[in-house]
Amino acid sequence: MQLEPWSHPCSAGFTLRGRHSRPSGKPVIHFLHGNGFCGLTYEPLLALLARDFDIFLTDMQGHGDSDHGGRFHGWNRSAELCIEAWRAHAQRFAAAPTFALGHSFGGVITALMLARDPTLFRGAVLLDPVLFTPAMIGLMALSDVVGLYARNTLAQRARKRRRHWPSREAAHAALRGRGMFKGWTDEALRAYVTHALKPDAGGGVELKCAPTREAEIFGSFPRRLWSSLARVATPTLVLHGHDTYPFVPRAVARWCELNPAVSARQVAGGHCFMQEDPAASATLIAAFLRPLPLARAGAA
């Protein structure tokens, strides 16, 4: 899979970067990654999708090759900045139909993009988006008021995450089968070690996404989430893992009940099921997107 770099100095004062395939006239998939990852972490999945689609990857603030950008600007602002970057580069793909794909944090950001502008994409697939139930949002907001939510378990765990290794091979050996990488194919883990790490000053490697940035995201939440989800009019499929976080299937089921544009399917695996079985995930994604009308969203 040959991808070319792109960059966009965004309105928040930092530069977003990513990769895209050379425009070929095929339909385009706009992809957003999960918290702590980067676009090319999903290389095995994306390489399979690239047989039928052109690919446009965005590394979000503080991830991959994008700038750290100072304070985290929030979930809703991140969605706005991703729209801004996509609009700046969409003309590369001329009139090709465009679709959206996002995992976890990137799945929620994608949903917020769909709610903000229904003309952006013809269809969307969200991979285990971390959709919080209304009750959870209420508790998060209350905890945030008293300054507690930023210190939740996931955020504290992220701050303690190991950041440096003496080599990529050492990182690969240390991460294999552990934590969020449990069940990943070796190719998926290799993609993470290759693209989500960078050389450090001591001759080893370190995470591109600082643990403090990952913690900032875990310690925050999208504003007006459910009013945004109600506005989504783009045909959307949510795929969620059988062994994912318990709140995800509950929130997804609620969204499907409230919004006829949204459907869902449970698949084998955990929160990162697409890294456990890229081929099965690519088949499901393509099967949903291919039958959708190929006119550009919003076109007459």
KEKE-3310 file (N, C-alpha, C; in steps of 0.2 Angstrom, whole numbers, plus 5000, padded with zeros to 4 digits):
npx = (5004:5004:5006:5005:5012:5002:4999:4991:4990:4981:4966:4967:4980:4990:4998:4990:4993:4994:4991:4988:4982:4987:4976:4965:4952:4944:4931:4933:4940:4939:4948:4949:4959:4961:4962:4979:4984:4989:4985:4992:4994:4984:4987:4987:4973:4969:4976:4970:4957:4962:4962:4949:4946:4952:4962:4962:4970:4970:4980:4976:4976:4992:4995:5003:5010:5006:5006:5009:5002:4999:4987:4974:4962:4949:4935:4924:4929:4940:4933:4929:4941:4946:4936:4939:4953:4950:4942:4951:4959:4951:4948:4958:4953:4944:4928:4925:4916:4914:4918:4916:4926:4930:4939:4935:4940:4942:4930:4920:4923:4921:4908:4903:4908:4899:4887:4889:4890:4881:4883:4896:4900:4896:4892:4895:4906:4908:4920:4919:4915:4918:4905:4897:4884:4869:4868:4881:4887:4881:4886:4900:4900:4896:4907:4917:4915:4919:4932:4936:4935:4945:4954:4951:4951:4956:4963:4972:4980:4985:4993:5004:5009:5022:5034:5047:5058:5072:5074:5065:5062:5063:5052:5042:5043:5040:5027:5019:5004:5000:4990:4981:4985:4982:4979:4980:4985:5002:5006:4998:5003:5016:5014:5010:5021:5030:5025:5019:5029:5044:5061:5071:5080:5090:5094:5085:5068:5052:5035:5025:5013:5011:5010:5003:4995:4986:4980:4974:4964:4957:4953:4942:4927:4915:4905:4887:4884:4873:4863:4870:4872:4858:4856:4863:4862:4868:4869:4874:4884:4888:4900:4904:4914:4912:4918:4920:4921:4908:4899:4898:4890:4877:4876:4876:4865:4855:4857:4854:4840:4835:4839:4835:4845:4855:4863:4868:4881:4887:4903:4916:4928:4938:4939:4948:4945:4947:4961:4963:4958:4960:4956:4942:4936:4938:4931:4918:4916:4918:4907:4896:4898:4900:4887:4881:4873:4883:4884:4891:4890:4877:4876:4867)
npy = (4994:5010:5026:5043:5058:5071:5087:5100:5116:5120:5129:5129:5132:5123:5110:5097:5081:5067:5053:5048:5038:5038:5047:5037:5036:5027:5024:5033:5031:5039:5039:5038:5035:5026:5032:5035:5028:5028:5033:5023:5012:5003:4997:4983:4981:4992:4990:4979:4985:4995:4988:4991:5004:5021:5028:5039:5045:5053:5059:5062:5077:5077:5064:5051:5058:5071:5088:5091:5101:5108:5111:5098:5100:5095:5084:5088:5099:5093:5086:5096:5101:5090:5089:5101:5099:5088:5094:5103:5095:5087:5089:5083:5071:5073:5070:5058:5046:5047:5039:5036:5030:5024:5021:5017:5031:5038:5034:5040:5053:5053:5051:5063:5072:5067:5072:5085:5089:5083:5081:5077:5063:5048:5036:5027:5018:5013:5007:4999:5011:5022:5025:5034:5031:5040:5041:5039:5050:5060:5057:5059:5072:5078:5073:5080:5093:5094:5091:5078:5069:5069:5061:5048:5029:5024:5035:5037:5026:5027:5038:5032:5023:5014:5022:5022:5012:5001:4997:4994:4981:4977:4983:4977:4964:4966:4971:4961:4952:4958:4968:4980:4975:4962:4947:4953:4952:4947:4955:4967:4971:4974:4984:4994:4996:5000:5012:5020:5023:5032:5037:5040:5052:5045:5034:5024:5020:5029:5032:5040:5047:5055:5049:5058:5065:5055:5052:5064:5063:5052:5057:5066:5070:5069:5084:5087:5075:5065:5073:5076:5063:5060:5068:5063:5058:5051:5035:5023:5010:5001:4992:4981:4974:4957:4956:4968:4984:4985:4995:4999:4991:4993:5007:5008:5000:5009:5020:5015:5012:5025:5031:5029:5029:5022:5006:4990:4978:4964:4957:4945:4945:4958:4976:4980:4973:4973:4973:4961:4952:4957:4954:4948:4960:4969:4963:4964:4978:4983:4976:4983:4996:4995:4993:5005:5020:5028:5042:5057:5063:5074:5079:5084)
npz = (5000:4995:5001:5002:5010:5018:5024:5035:5040:5054:5060:5073:5077:5075:5066:5057:5051:5039:5029:5012:4998:4981:4971:4962:4956:4962:4975:4990:5007:5022:5036:5054:5068:5084:5101:5106:5096:5078:5061:5053:5061:5058:5047:5041:5040:5032:5020:5014:5012:5003:4991:4985:4987:4988:5000:5014:5028:5044:5056:5072:5084:5092:5090:5080:5066:5067:5075:5092:5098:5110:5123:5124:5112:5113:5110:5102:5095:5089:5080:5072:5067:5060:5049:5043:5039:5030:5020:5015:5007:5000:4987:4979:4976:4967:4960:4966:4976:4993:5009:5027:5040:5056:5072:5089:5099:5087:5080:5087:5085:5071:5071:5076:5066:5056:5061:5061:5048:5036:5022:5020:5019:5010:5016:5032:5043:5059:5070:5084:5092:5106:5113:5125:5137:5140:5154:5159:5153:5161:5173:5171:5168:5180:5188:5182:5185:5198:5197:5196:5185:5176:5182:5181:5180:5167:5162:5172:5171:5158:5160:5167:5157:5149:5140:5133:5124:5121:5108:5092:5091:5104:5110:5102:5107:5121:5121:5115:5115:5127:5137:5129:5117:5116:5107:5095:5078:5072:5062:5063:5076:5072:5063:5072:5080:5071:5066:5076:5085:5088:5084:5099:5109:5115:5107:5107:5105:5106:5111:5099:5102:5117:5133:5142:5133:5129:5141:5143:5134:5138:5150:5147:5138:5125:5121:5121:5116:5113:5107:5096:5090:5087:5076:5065:5049:5039:5031:5042:5049:5064:5070:5083:5096:5103:5115:5120:5129:5142:5141:5128:5118:5124:5123:5109:5105:5110:5102:5089:5091:5092:5080:5064:5053:5057:5060:5067:5071:5080:5082:5082:5095:5103:5109:5100:5088:5074:5073:5077:5068:5053:5040:5041:5046:5036:5025:5030:5031:5018:5012:5017:5013:4999:4992:4993:4986:4974:4971:4976:4992:4996:4983:4969)
capx = (5000:5008:5003:5009:5010:4999:4999:4986:4990:4974:4964:4969:4987:4995:4998:4988:4996:4992:4993:4983:4984:4987:4970:4964:4945:4940:4929:4938:4938:4942:4949:4952:4961:4959:4967:4985:4987:4989:4982:4995:4993:4979:4990:4984:4966:4969:4979:4965:4952:4964:4960:4943:4945:4957:4963:4964:4971:4972:4983:4973:4981:4996:4996:5006:5015:5003:5009:5006:4997:4997:4982:4970:4956:4942:4932:4920:4934:4944:4929:4929:4948:4946:4932:4943:4958:4947:4940:4957:4962:4946:4948:4963:4950:4939:4921:4925:4912:4918:4915:4920:4928:4934:4939:4936:4939:4941:4924:4916:4925:4918:4900:4902:4908:4893:4882:4890:4889:4878:4885:4903:4901:4890:4891:4900:4907:4911:4922:4919:4916:4917:4899:4895:4877:4867:4869:4888:4889:4879:4891:4906:4899:4896:4914:4921:4914:4922:4939:4938:4934:4952:4958:4948:4956:4959:4967:4978:4983:4988:4999:5009:5011:5029:5035:5053:5061:5079:5073:5058:5061:5062:5045:5037:5043:5037:5020:5015:5000:4999:4985:4976:4987:4981:4975:4982:4990:5009:5006:4995:5007:5022:5012:5010:5028:5034:5022:5017:5035:5049:5067:5072:5087:5095:5096:5080:5062:5047:5029:5024:5008:5013:5005:4999:4990:4982:4977:4969:4958:4953:4950:4938:4922:4912:4899:4881:4885:4867:4860:4874:4870:4852:4856:4866:4857:4871:4869:4880:4885:4892:4903:4907:4917:4909:4922:4922:4918:4901:4894:4898:4884:4871:4875:4875:4858:4851:4857:4850:4833:4834:4841:4834:4850:4861:4862:4874:4882:4892:4908:4920:4934:4937:4938:4952:4944:4950:4968:4964:4956:4959:4952:4935:4934:4938:4925:4911:4916:4917:4901:4891:4900:4899:4880:4878:4874:4890:4884:4894:4885:4875:4875:4860)
capy = (5000:5016:5032:5049:5062:5077:5091:5105:5120:5121:5135:5129:5134:5118:5106:5090:5077:5061:5050:5047:5035:5042:5046:5033:5036:5023:5027:5035:5030:5044:5035:5040:5030:5026:5035:5032:5025:5033:5030:5017:5007:4999:4995:4977:4982:4997:4987:4975:4990:4998:4985:4993:5011:5025:5029:5046:5045:5059:5058:5068:5081:5074:5057:5050:5063:5077:5091:5090:5106:5111:5108:5095:5105:5092:5079:5092:5103:5089:5084:5102:5101:5084:5092:5107:5096:5084:5099:5106:5090:5082:5090:5079:5065:5075:5068:5051:5045:5047:5036:5037:5024:5027:5016:5019:5038:5040:5032:5045:5059:5052:5052:5070:5074:5066:5076:5092:5090:5077:5081:5075:5056:5044:5031:5027:5012:5015:5001:4999:5018:5023:5029:5034:5031:5047:5041:5040:5057:5064:5056:5062:5080:5079:5072:5085:5099:5094:5090:5071:5064:5068:5056:5041:5024:5024:5041:5036:5020:5030:5042:5027:5019:5014:5027:5021:5005:5001:4996:4992:4974:4976:4985:4972:4958:4968:4972:4956:4948:4961:4974:4982:4972:4955:4945:4956:4948:4950:4961:4973:4974:4976:4991:4999:4997:5004:5018:5023:5024:5036:5037:5045:5055:5040:5029:5019:5022:5031:5033:5046:5050:5056:5046:5063:5066:5049:5053:5070:5061:5047:5061:5071:5067:5074:5088:5086:5069:5062:5077:5075:5057:5060:5072:5059:5056:5047:5028:5021:5004:5001:4985:4981:4967:4953:4956:4975:4988:4983:5001:5001:4988:4997:5014:5007:4998:5015:5024:5011:5013:5032:5034:5024:5029:5018:4999:4988:4971:4962:4953:4941:4949:4964:4983:4981:4967:4974:4972:4954:4949:4962:4951:4948:4966:4972:4961:4967:4986:4983:4973:4988:5002:4994:4994:5012:5024:5031:5049:5061:5065:5081:5080:5084)
capz = (5000:4994:5003:5001:5016:5017:5030:5035:5046:5055:5063:5081:5077:5075:5060:5056:5046:5038:5022:5007:4992:4975:4968:4956:4954:4966:4981:4995:5014:5026:5042:5060:5073:5091:5106:5108:5090:5073:5056:5050:5065:5055:5040:5038:5038:5027:5014:5011:5009:4997:4984:4982:4989:4990:5008:5017:5035:5048:5063:5076:5088:5097:5088:5074:5064:5069:5080:5099:5098:5116:5127:5120:5111:5115:5105:5097:5091:5085:5074:5067:5063:5055:5044:5040:5035:5024:5015:5012:5003:4996:4979:4976:4974:4962:4961:4969:4982:4999:5015:5033:5044:5062:5077:5096:5099:5080:5078:5090:5081:5065:5072:5077:5059:5052:5064:5060:5041:5033:5015:5020:5017:5008:5021:5037:5047:5065:5073:5092:5095:5113:5114:5132:5138:5143:5161:5159:5152:5166:5179:5169:5168:5187:5191:5179:5189:5204:5195:5197:5180:5173:5186:5181:5180:5161:5162:5177:5168:5152:5162:5169:5152:5147:5134:5129:5123:5118:5101:5090:5092:5111:5110:5100:5112:5127:5120:5112:5119:5133:5138:5123:5111:5117:5102:5089:5073:5072:5057:5066:5081:5069:5061:5078:5082:5065:5064:5082:5089:5084:5088:5105:5110:5118:5103:5107:5102:5111:5109:5096:5106:5124:5138:5145:5128:5129:5147:5142:5130:5142:5155:5144:5134:5120:5123:5117:5111:5111:5102:5089:5087:5084:5070:5060:5043:5034:5032:5046:5052:5069:5072:5090:5098:5108:5122:5121:5135:5142:5139:5121:5116:5127:5119:5102:5104:5111:5096:5084:5092:5091:5074:5059:5049:5061:5061:5071:5071:5084:5079:5087:5097:5108:5107:5094:5084:5068:5073:5078:5062:5048:5034:5042:5047:5029:5022:5033:5030:5011:5011:5019:5009:4991:4989:4994:4980:4973:4970:4981:4997:4996:4976:4967)
cpx = (5004:5004:5008:5007:5006:5000:4994:4988:4983:4972:4965:4976:4992:4994:4996:4991:4993:4995:4987:4986:4983:4980:4969:4957:4941:4937:4934:4935:4942:4942:4952:4953:4959:4964:4973:4988:4988:4986:4985:4996:4989:4981:4987:4977:4965:4971:4974:4959:4955:4964:4954:4942:4952:4957:4965:4964:4973:4974:4980:4978:4985:4997:4999:5011:5012:5006:5005:5000:4995:4992:4977:4964:4949:4940:4928:4925:4938:4940:4929:4935:4949:4942:4936:4949:4956:4945:4945:4960:4957:4946:4953:4959:4944:4932:4920:4920:4916:4914:4919:4921:4932:4933:4939:4935:4938:4934:4919:4917:4921:4911:4899:4903:4902:4887:4883:4889:4887:4880:4893:4904:4895:4888:4896:4900:4911:4913:4923:4920:4914:4911:4897:4888:4876:4869:4877:4890:4887:4884:4898:4906:4900:4903:4918:4921:4918:4930:4941:4938:4941:4956:4955:4953:4959:4964:4974:4983:4988:4994:5005:5012:5018:5029:5041:5055:5068:5079:5066:5057:5060:5054:5040:5037:5039:5029:5016:5011:4998:4994:4981:4979:4986:4976:4976:4986:4997:5009:5004:5000:5014:5020:5012:5017:5032:5031:5020:5023:5039:5055:5068:5079:5092:5097:5090:5074:5057:5041:5028:5018:5010:5008:5000:4994:4984:4977:4972:4963:4953:4950:4945:4932:4918:4906:4893:4881:4878:4863:4863:4872:4863:4851:4859:4861:4861:4870:4875:4879:4890:4894:4906:4909:4912:4912:4924:4920:4911:4897:4893:4891:4878:4870:4873:4868:4853:4851:4853:4842:4831:4834:4840:4840:4856:4859:4868:4875:4888:4896:4912:4926:4933:4937:4942:4951:4947:4957:4969:4962:4954:4955:4945:4932:4933:4932:4919:4911:4915:4910:4895:4892:4898:4892:4877:4878:4880:4890:4887:4888:4883:4874:4868:4858)
cpy = (5006:5022:5038:5054:5068:5081:5097:5109:5122:5127:5135:5131:5129:5114:5099:5087:5070:5058:5049:5043:5039:5041:5042:5033:5032:5027:5028:5034:5035:5040:5039:5035:5031:5030:5032:5029:5030:5029:5023:5012:5001:4997:4989:4977:4986:4994:4983:4980:4994:4995:4988:5001:5014:5027:5036:5045:5051:5056:5064:5071:5076:5066:5057:5055:5070:5081:5090:5095:5109:5107:5104:5099:5102:5088:5083:5096:5099:5087:5090:5102:5096:5086:5097:5104:5092:5089:5102:5101:5086:5083:5086:5073:5067:5073:5061:5051:5044:5043:5037:5031:5027:5021:5020:5027:5041:5039:5037:5052:5059:5054:5060:5074:5073:5070:5083:5094:5084:5076:5078:5068:5053:5039:5031:5020:5014:5008:5002:5007:5018:5028:5029:5035:5038:5047:5042:5047:5061:5063:5059:5070:5082:5079:5078:5092:5100:5092:5082:5067:5063:5063:5049:5036:5023:5029:5040:5031:5023:5034:5038:5023:5020:5018:5025:5014:5006:5000:4994:4985:4973:4978:4980:4966:4960:4969:4966:4952:4951:4967:4974:4978:4964:4953:4948:4952:4951:4956:4967:4976:4977:4983:4996:5001:5001:5011:5023:5025:5028:5036:5042:5047:5050:5034:5023:5022:5024:5032:5040:5050:5049:5053:5052:5065:5061:5050:5059:5068:5056:5051:5066:5067:5072:5078:5087:5080:5066:5066:5077:5069:5057:5064:5068:5056:5051:5039:5025:5014:5004:4994:4986:4974:4964:4955:4964:4978:4987:4989:5002:4997:4991:5003:5013:5005:5004:5019:5021:5012:5020:5035:5029:5024:5024:5011:4996:4980:4969:4957:4950:4946:4955:4971:4984:4975:4967:4973:4964:4950:4954:4960:4951:4955:4970:4970:4964:4975:4986:4981:4979:4994:5001:4995:5001:5016:5028:5038:5052:5063:5072:5083:5080:5078)
cpz = (5000:4996:5003:5007:5014:5024:5029:5041:5048:5059:5070:5082:5077:5068:5060:5050:5045:5031:5018:5001:4986:4972:4962:4953:4958:4972:4986:5002:5018:5033:5048:5065:5080:5095:5107:5101:5085:5067:5053:5055:5062:5048:5037:5036:5032:5020:5011:5008:5003:4991:4981:4983:4989:4997:5009:5025:5038:5054:5067:5081:5093:5095:5081:5072:5065:5075:5087:5100:5105:5120:5122:5119:5111:5109:5100:5092:5087:5079:5069:5063:5058:5048:5040:5036:5029:5019:5011:5007:4999:4989:4976:4973:4969:4964:4964:4975:4988:5005:5021:5037:5050:5068:5084:5096:5092:5078:5081:5086:5074:5065:5072:5070:5055:5054:5062:5052:5037:5025:5015:5016:5015:5013:5026:5040:5053:5069:5081:5094:5102:5114:5121:5132:5141:5151:5163:5158:5158:5172:5177:5170:5176:5190:5188:5183:5195:5203:5196:5191:5176:5176:5186:5179:5173:5160:5166:5174:5162:5154:5164:5163:5150:5140:5130:5129:5120:5110:5099:5092:5100:5113:5108:5105:5119:5127:5117:5117:5126:5132:5132:5117:5111:5111:5095:5084:5074:5067:5059:5072:5078:5066:5066:5080:5077:5065:5070:5087:5084:5088:5094:5105:5112:5113:5103:5103:5108:5107:5105:5100:5114:5128:5141:5140:5128:5135:5147:5139:5134:5148:5153:5140:5130:5123:5118:5113:5109:5106:5095:5086:5084:5077:5064:5055:5038:5036:5036:5049:5058:5070:5079:5092:5103:5115:5123:5128:5136:5140:5132:5118:5118:5123:5112:5101:5105:5105:5090:5085:5091:5084:5068:5053:5051:5062:5065:5070:5076:5081:5084:5089:5102:5105:5101:5089:5077:5067:5075:5072:5056:5042:5035:5043:5040:5025:5024:5031:5022:5009:5012:5014:5001:4989:4989:4988:4980:4971:4976:4986:4996:4988:4974:4963)
residu = (MET:GLN:LEU:GLU:PRO:TRP:SER:HIS:PRO:CYS:SER:ALA:GLY:PHE:THR:LEU:ARG:GLY:ARG:HIS:SER:ARG:PRO:SER:GLY:LYS:PRO:VAL:ILE:HIS:PHE:LEU:HIS:GLY:ASN:GLY:PHE:CYS:GLY:LEU:THR:TYR:GLU:PRO:LEU:LEU:ALA:LEU:LEU:ALA:ARG:ASP:PHE:ASP:ILE:PHE:LEU:THR:ASP:MET:GLN:GLY:HIS:GLY:ASP:SER:ASP:HIS:GLY:GLY:ARG:PHE:HIS:GLY:TRP:ASN:ARG:SER:ALA:GLU:LEU:CYS:ILE:GLU:ALA:TRP:ARG:ALA:HIS:ALA:GLN:ARG:PHE:ALA:ALA:ALA:PRO:THR:PHE:ALA:LEU:GLY:HIS:SER:PHE:GLY:GLY:VAL:ILE:THR:ALA:LEU:MET:LEU:ALA:ARG:ASP:PRO:THR:LEU:PHE:ARG:GLY:ALA:VAL:LEU:LEU:ASP:PRO:VAL:LEU:PHE:THR:PRO:ALA:MET:ILE:GLY:LEU:MET:ALA:LEU:SER:ASP:VAL:VAL:GLY:LEU:TYR:ALA:ARG:ASN:THR:LEU:ALA:GLN:ARG:ALA:ARG:LYS:ARG:ARG:ARG:HIS:TRP:PRO:SER:ARG:GLU:ALA:ALA:HIS:ALA:ALA:LEU:ARG:GLY:ARG:GLY:MET:PHE:LYS:GLY:TRP:THR:ASP:GLU:ALA:LEU:ARG:ALA:TYR:VAL:THR:HIS:ALA:LEU:LYS:PRO:ASP:ALA:GLY:GLY:GLY:VAL:GLU:LEU:LYS:CYS:ALA:PRO:THR:ARG:GLU:ALA:GLU:ILE:PHE:GLY:SER:PHE:PRO:ARG:ARG:LEU:TRP:SER:SER:LEU:ALA:ARG:VAL:ALA:THR:PRO:THR:LEU:VAL:LEU:HIS:GLY:HIS:ASP:THR:TYR:PRO:PHE:VAL:PRO:ARG:ALA:VAL:ALA:ARG:TRP:CYS:GLU:LEU:ASN:PRO:ALA:VAL:SER:ALA:ARG:GLN:VAL:ALA:GLY:GLY:HIS:CYS:PHE:MET:GLN:GLU:ASP:PRO:ALA:ALA:SER:ALA:THR:LEU:ILE:ALA:ALA:PHE:LEU:ARG:PRO:LEU:PRO:LEU:ALA:ARG:ALA:GLY:ALA:ALA)
# end
